[in-house]
């Protein structure tokens, strides 16, 4: 499946994307906010990810801008098929250009309108202000803080900020 908004395309990952995925997932800024990404991130990790072996229940998309990998976005649908959770990251070269906002809007629209989900949520680190702004631009509402929610590889346990989007709230 391919979703798009002019020059921004969300498409399935391919093995040809592995070099870009390895490069971007070794970016300190991405690993700072997404502690589940292995460090260092290797070609083997990337191959497992593009083959759907890491989280087989998640629909993952390469976010491409003019044909170049610019990020990743994924949707996991709950077992009762009424709610989904979205996660994302963007490459350093396209940060602060609206790429993440556009990708989140595309996938959220698909989730709510095409799949008929009744709720889409996402979580960010309390210090990840950029990710919070992206969510709010798309219409996500801040619900609260999940205390001691996420363990980092170094043993730190961090809170998460929960956001949700319901039908009719998409901007």
Secondary structure as UniProt FT lines:
FT   STRAND          3..5
FT   TURN            6..7
FT   STRAND          8..11
FT   HELIX           15..17
FT   HELIX           18..25
FT   HELIX           28..33
FT   TURN            35..36
FT   HELIX           43..50
FT   TURN            51..52
FT   TURN            56..57
FT   STRAND          58..65
FT   TURN            66..67
FT   STRAND          68..77
FT   TURN            79..80
FT   STRAND          83..90
FT   HELIX           92..94
FT   TURN            95..98
FT   HELIX           99..109
FT   HELIX           110..114
FT   STRAND          119..124
FT   TURN            126..127
FT   HELIX           129..138
FT   STRAND          141..151
FT   TURN            153..154
FT   STRAND          157..165
FT   TURN            167..168
//
